[in-house]
Structure formats: C-alpha cells, structure tokens
Amino acid sequence: MNSDLKNYLNNLMIPIPGGFEYLRDYRDEQKWISSDSKMSIPGKKGNLTEIESKIEIKPFLLAKYPVTKSLYEVIIQKSLSNIEGNSIPMVNVSWYDAILFCNLLSRECGLNACYSFEQNGSNAFCDWNADGYRLPTDAEWQYACKATSTGYRYGEIGDIAWYRENSEGRIHEVGKKEPNNWGLYDMLGNTWEWCWDLYDEKTYGEYRIFRGGSWAEQARGCGATCRRRGHPSFGIDDLGFRLARSI
C-alpha cells in the first residue's frame, strides 16, 4: 500500500463509540415501511405489525465520506491518479460491487477480507471478526447517522444535505455540507448508501437495504430512519456506499 492511500484511509475512518440503537418497522405480507417515512402512513395499509428491536452497537470505524470516484478507481482500475482528485461519490454501483470493493481494498491494505462467497457466487457471508473493510450494518448506519441526536435529522436539511430542492439536479463533492456530531459528512442526501442487511427476506428475498436519501430525493426521504431496498445487482446514479471496519 502506498503512503498516499495509507494517509487517506487513516484520515477517512472515524471511531464510533459503542451503544444501543432502536430499529422500528411496520410489516405486513406485502410491505415494510419505515416508521418515519411519510411515503406510507403506518396503519393505513392493512393489518400491520409493529416490530421494534434494541440492537447493541459495538465500537467500530466508519468513513467520514462515502467512497469517492478517485478512491474507487485507484483500487479497481489501479489508477495512478490523485486519490483526492475526484471527490464526487462513486455511484451506479451494485451491492455486489460494493462488497467486492471492500475485499479488494482490504487486501491492498494487508487486512483480512470480510466477505466470502458460496461456490456459485450467489450467497455472501461476512466475517465480523475480520479487520478489513466492510459495509455498515443497518443498525450501525442509523446509529452513526443520528450521532446522539434524537430527531429525524441531525440538523436543518439545507445545512446538512444535498437533496432535490438544493442540488440543482446533480450529485456534489463530498464534505461540502455540515457534518453530524461525530464528524460524518453526507450521511443524509447526496447519495443513498448500501448497508449489509437483507431488507425482509421472507417478503423480498435477497433485496438489501440502502439508507440516507440523495441529491434526487425529496426531503421526506432524507432522514435517519428512512429505508429503501434494492436487488443486490441493482445500481443507479444516486446510490453509492460508505466504508466501515470492526475494531
């Protein structure tokens, strides 16, 4: 690993303290609705069951920014370009692309890769004890996004997020809005971010969770408890990912 990459990653990863996070959802056989999402009103879509889970969060590391195009190209394409040259978030990446990148970056850094696959490549497994890079879990992401705040957002939306009303129809460089209390930027808006977890395996199969809202999203979709789902092969121009590590 060259010194530029090492210094960049050392500055990128922020220690997140341990604690607890509550995940609350309303489920029926057809839908899974975030409790804070105004896209659907809990109780108006049939016989919904509220599910609340208290999740222990162990201390971990989380990147202060989403993965940028420069970092992605340095690892995937072995580019010799400046690792900080293009700070636009990397988007149009599938969940599979994201976890493969995590493994490649881990190996480049001499760390143990977190992800392994069945022989047919269809199922992925995470070694939570590995010291390499990985995606945050759903609970880790929400906990880190809130960063001790208690509302739907950790600040006024125009100050912390690029979203439909202020993005001018495009994605923006990372770190240009205010961070949360733990120094994490762009947790809301600019780009959705893949998480490790399945959305609801019984109803949606292998679909995975993504979080945070994007430059193209309305304000109601940019909140700490809003979830969306996508097939792990899905990619779009406002969906990226952020790095985590176990410690």
N, C-alpha and C positions, 0 to 999 in steps of 0.2 A: 504494500500500500504506500503510495507516495505521500509526501508530507502535506501537500495541499489538501488531499482528501481527508487525511487524518485530522488536520486542524479544522476543516469544515465540519466534520462529523462531531468532533469534541465540542464545538461551539453550538451545534444544532440541537443536541439532545439535552432535555431539561429534566431534572429529577422531580418526580411526582410523589408526594407523600402518601402513605397508606391511609385507609379509612373505610367508609361504607357508602354505598350508593343504592338508592331505591329505583328499581325499574318497574313501571306500572303500565299495563296494557289492557285493552278490552278486546276479547276474542270471540268470534263465532266460527262456524264452519266455512265461511266464505271470506271473512275479512279479519285483519289485525290492525288496530287503529291506535296510534299514539294518543295518550290521554290529553296532550296539549295541542294536538293538531286540529285546526279548525276546518280541515278539508272534510272531515266526517264528525258528526256530533255523537259522542257515546250515548247509547240508549235509544237512538232513533234508527238503528239499522237492524233491528230484530232482537233476538234473545242473546244479549252479550254477557259474557262473564268477565268480571274484573280480576286480573291477576297482578299481584304485587309481590316483588321479590326483593329481599335485602341482600345485597352482594358485598362480600368483603373484597376490598381492593388492596392488594399488596403493593408496596412501593415499586415503582417502575420508571423507566425513562420514556419520554415522548418528545418527538421533534417539535421545535417551536414553529416550523413551517411545514406545509405539505411538500412532498417530493417535487422538485423543480425539473424543468426540461434539461437543464445543464447536468444536474446530478444523474438523472436517468440515462442520458446519452453517454456520460463518462463510464458508467457501469455496463450498460447494454451494448453500446457501439464501440467501446474502448476509445471514445473520443479524447483527443488531446486538448480540447477547448478549455477555457477558463471555467472552473467548476461553479463559479458565481456569475458567469457571463449572462445567462438567461434565467432570470428568477421568476418566470411565469410557471405556474403549477403544471405538472405533467398530467394531461387528461387523455381521454379516449383510451384508457387502459382498463382491461377487464380485471376481475378479482384474481383470476389465474395469473395474469401479467404481474399483478402487484406482489403476490406471494413468491413468484419466481424471481422477481427483482430482489426481494428481501433475502432469498437464499444466495443469489449471486453477490450481493453486497456483503453479506456475512462472510462468504469465502474469500472475497477480495481483502477483507479486514482480518483474516485469520481467525474468525469466530466460528462457532458451531452453528450450522444451519438449523433453523427451527422446523422447517417443513419437509415432510416426506410424502410419498405418493404410493398408492397401490400399483401393482404391475401394469394394470390397464390405464393408469393415469386418471381415473375418474374420481377417486376419493383422496382427499388431502388430510394429513394429520399434523398436529402441532406438538412439538416437544417444549413444554413450558419451562423446563429447566435449562434449555439451551441458552447460550449467551449471545446468540446472533440477533439480527433484526427480524421484526415481525410486524403484523398489523395489530393495532389495539383491539381488545375485545369491545363489545357493545357497551358493557358497564364501565370499562376503563375510559372509553371515549367520552361518555356522558359525564362521568365524574371529573375528568380533566377539563372538559368544556366549562362546566359550572365553576370550578376552582373556588369553592366555598360560597359562591353566590347562590341565591335561592329562587330567583325568578326564571322566566322562560329564556331570558338572555342575560349576559353578564355586563351589559351596558346598553346605551342607546344604539339602535340598529345602524343609524347613519355613521356613527363613530367607529363601529367595530366590524362592519361587514360591507362587502360589495354584493348588492342584490339588484333586482330588476329596476328599482326606482333610481339608483345612482350609478350603475355600472356602465352606462352608455352602450349596452348590448355587447359587452366583451369581457373577457377574463382580464385580471390585473396582476401585476407583480406581487409576490408575497410580501408581507410585513409592512404594508402601507396604511393599514388601519391600526387602531389601538389594540394592544394585547389584553388578555384577561389577567386575573390576579397572579397567575403563575407564569406569566411571560410567554404564553402561547398565542400566536397570531393566526388569524383567518380560521378559527375554529367554526365560525359561522360565516356563511356567504363565500363568494369567490368560486369554490369548488366543493361539491359533495365529496365525501371520503369513505372508502370502503372500510368495513370492520371485518373481523374474523367470523363472527357468528352467523349461523343459519337464521333466517327470518322466522319461519314457523314451519318446521319440517313436515308436520302432519298435513298441512294445507297446501304449502307452496314448494315442497320438495327441497331441492338443493339451492334455492334462492338465498342470497346473502344480504346482510344489512349494509346500507350506507347512510351517512349522517351529515348534518351541518348546513344544508342549503347551498346555493350557488349564485353566481352572477346573474343567472337567468330566472331565479326563483323569486316568487312573491315573498313579502315579509313574513307571512304566516308559516312558511316552510323553513325559515331560518331561526331555529330555536334549539335549545339544548336537549329537548326530549322528543323532537320530531324524527321519525324514522322513515326510510324508504327501502325498497327491496329491488334486487335485480338478479337475473341469472348470472352465475359466475363467469360466463363468457361474454357478458354484456359490456359495452363501452360506449361512451358518449362524450360530447365536448365540454361537459361541466362536471365530470366525475373523475376524481383522482384518488390519492391515498397519502397517508402520513405514517411515518416510521415509529415503532415502539421497540423497547427491549426490556426483558426481565432482568431484575437485579437481585 
